Amino acid sequence: MTELLPLSPDELLTTTRAVRKRLDLTRPVERHVVEECIEIAVQAPSGSNRQAWHWVPVDDPAKKRALADLYGEVFDGYMVAPASANYAEGDTRAERRDAVSASARYLRDHYHEVPTILVVYNEGRSADLAPASQPGYWGSVVPAVWSFMLALRARGLGSAWTTMTCRREAEVAALLGVPDGYTQVGMFPVAYTIGTDFKPAPRLDTASVIHWDGW
């Protein structure tokens, strides 16, 4: 088993960041490390114990470049669109917006250099489900993906959940040979991190989002 960082459970949960600029693009990621993290991830709960997730790690340079190009095409269109949300002055989300945008741009420019790219799928077509069935569908795969990211952090690696390629799902599926009947959950850069000294991030005051006994 890969050596783990000395993190308490609370430290692990509060310091697992979306990592982009601090991905080490020069250090290879061993396949057994990725597989080890997936083995941990599949211990997550899923609805009716279906375990309908599928994991496609990619370290072939040509395929990584093709995935990165698809990501970049969608990203470039997204970044010139009007902002999807506006925040009041002093809101921590507004204060962090420029830094988050710069970080996202960095990943867009370097995605093809990431040692491993992971594309995750879930069995079934989410678009075919009724609204009331959507929470169960996503709730059966999101915990596993988050467990994977926590397992990476515990081993000195990092990632970021990106969804731009979900808008080019057919092209990605064709590139990776994914059969019909599966939904892309996201694409994840996987790399060792430059340093491991991540900290909790600024967040909204929990008093503004906790609603005891009613909204």
C-alpha positions in Angstrom: 0.0 0.0 0.0 1.2 3.5 -0.8 2.5 5.5 2.1 -0.1 7.8 3.5 0.2 11.4 4.7 -0.2 11.9 8.5 -3.7 13.5 8.2 -6.6 13.2 10.7 -10.0 12.5 9.1 -11.0 16.1 9.6 -7.8 17.4 8.0 -8.3 15.1 5.1 -11.9 16.3 4.6 -11.1 20.0 5.0 -7.9 20.1 2.9 -8.8 18.1 -0.2 -8.9 20.9 -2.7 -9.6 21.1 -6.4 -5.9 21.1 -7.5 -4.9 22.6 -10.8 -1.8 24.9 -10.6 -0.2 22.6 -8.1 -0.4 19.4 -10.1 3.1 18.1 -10.7 3.2 17.7 -14.5 6.7 16.2 -14.5 6.3 13.2 -12.1 4.8 10.0 -13.4 1.8 8.5 -11.6 2.2 4.8 -11.1 -0.8 2.7 -12.4 -1.0 0.8 -9.1 -1.5 4.0 -7.2 -4.5 4.9 -9.4 -5.9 1.4 -9.0 -5.4 1.5 -5.3 -7.4 4.7 -5.0 -10.2 3.2 -7.2 -10.3 0.1 -4.9 -11.0 2.5 -2.0 -13.5 4.5 -4.0 -15.7 1.5 -4.9 -16.3 0.9 -1.2 -18.6 3.9 -1.3 -22.4 3.2 -1.0 -24.6 3.1 -4.0 -28.3 2.8 -4.5 -29.5 -0.8 -4.2 -25.8 -1.7 -4.1 -25.7 -1.5 -7.9 -22.1 -0.4 -8.1 -22.8 0.9 -11.6 -19.7 3.0 -11.9 -16.9 2.5 -14.4 -13.4 4.0 -14.4 -11.3 4.8 -17.4 -7.8 5.9 -16.6 -5.8 7.3 -19.5 -2.1 7.7 -19.7 -1.6 7.3 -23.5 -0.2 10.6 -24.7 -2.2 10.8 -27.9 -5.5 10.0 -26.1 -4.7 12.5 -23.4 -4.1 15.2 -26.0 -7.4 14.4 -27.7 -9.3 14.6 -24.4 -7.5 17.8 -23.6 -8.4 19.3 -27.0 -12.1 18.4 -26.5 -12.0 20.0 -23.0 -10.3 23.1 -24.4 -12.9 23.6 -27.1 -15.7 23.6 -24.6 -13.7 25.6 -22.0 -12.9 28.4 -24.5 -16.6 28.9 -25.3 -17.6 28.8 -21.7 -15.1 31.4 -20.6 -16.4 34.1 -23.0 -20.0 33.6 -22.0 -21.6 35.9 -19.4 -21.0 34.9 -15.7 -23.5 32.3 -14.5 -23.7 33.9 -11.0 -23.1 37.3 -9.5 -22.1 37.9 -5.9 -22.4 40.9 -3.6 -19.3 42.8 -2.6 -17.5 41.1 0.2 -18.8 37.7 -0.7 -15.9 35.2 -0.4 -17.0 33.7 -3.7 -16.6 37.0 -5.5 -13.2 37.6 -3.8 -12.0 34.2 -5.1 -13.4 34.4 -8.6 -10.3 35.7 -10.4 -8.1 33.2 -8.7 -10.4 30.3 -9.6 -10.6 31.5 -13.2 -6.8 31.7 -13.4 -6.5 28.3 -12.0 -9.0 26.9 -14.4 -7.2 28.5 -17.3 -4.0 27.0 -16.2 -5.5 23.5 -16.3 -7.1 24.1 -19.7 -3.6 25.0 -21.1 -1.8 22.1 -19.4 -4.4 19.3 -19.3 -2.6 17.2 -21.9 0.5 17.3 -19.7 -1.2 15.7 -16.7 0.3 12.2 -16.0 -3.1 10.5 -15.9 -6.5 11.6 -16.9 -9.5 9.6 -15.4 -12.9 9.6 -17.0 -15.7 8.2 -14.9 -19.0 6.7 -16.1 -22.2 5.5 -14.5 -24.4 2.9 -16.0 -27.6 4.2 -17.5 -28.5 7.5 -19.2 -29.3 10.2 -16.7 -31.2 12.2 -19.4 -33.7 9.4 -19.6 -34.6 9.5 -15.9 -37.5 11.4 -14.3 -36.5 14.3 -12.1 -37.4 12.4 -9.0 -35.0 9.7 -10.0 -32.0 12.0 -10.6 -30.9 12.3 -7.0 -30.6 8.6 -6.6 -28.7 8.2 -9.8 -26.1 10.8 -9.0 -26.1 9.9 -5.3 -25.0 6.4 -6.4 -21.7 7.6 -8.0 -20.8 11.0 -6.5 -19.7 9.4 -3.1 -17.4 7.0 -4.9 -15.8 9.9 -6.9 -15.3 11.9 -3.8 -13.7 8.9 -2.1 -11.3 8.6 -5.0 -10.3 12.2 -4.6 -9.8 11.8 -0.8 -7.7 8.7 -1.4 -5.5 10.7 -3.8 -5.0 13.4 -1.2 -4.1 10.9 1.4 -1.3 9.7 -0.9 0.1 13.1 -1.9 -1.8 13.4 -5.2 -4.5 15.8 -6.3 -7.3 16.2 -8.8 -10.2 18.5 -9.8 -13.6 17.5 -10.9 -14.1 18.8 -14.4 -17.3 18.5 -16.5 -16.6 20.3 -19.8 -16.2 17.1 -21.7 -19.7 16.0 -20.6 -20.8 18.4 -23.3 -18.7 16.4 -25.8 -19.8 13.0 -24.5 -20.2 11.3 -27.8 -16.7 12.2 -29.0 -15.1 11.1 -25.7 -17.0 7.8 -25.7 -15.9 7.2 -29.3 -12.2 7.9 -28.4 -12.3 5.6 -25.3 -14.5 2.9 -26.8 -17.3 3.4 -24.2 -20.4 1.3 -25.1 -23.9 2.8 -25.4 -25.9 3.2 -22.2 -23.4 5.0 -20.0 -23.3 8.6 -18.7 -20.1 10.5 -18.3 -19.8 11.8 -14.8 -16.7 13.9 -15.3 -13.0 14.0 -16.2 -10.3 14.2 -13.6 -6.6 15.2 -13.9 -4.5 12.9 -11.7 -1.0 13.9 -10.5 1.2 14.2 -7.5 0.9 17.6 -6.0 3.6 20.2 -5.6 3.8 20.2 -1.9 1.1 18.7 0.4 0.4 21.7 2.6 -3.2 22.4 1.6 -5.5 24.3 3.9 -9.2 24.8 4.5 -10.6 27.3 2.0 -12.8 30.3 2.7 -16.5 29.3 2.8 -19.8 31.0 3.5 -20.8 31.3 7.1 -22.6 28.1 7.9 -25.3 30.1 9.8 -26.4 31.3 6.4 -27.0 27.8 5.0 -28.2 25.8 8.1 -32.0 25.8 8.5 -33.0 24.0 11.7 -36.6 22.6 11.6 -37.4 24.5 8.4 -36.0 27.1 6.0 
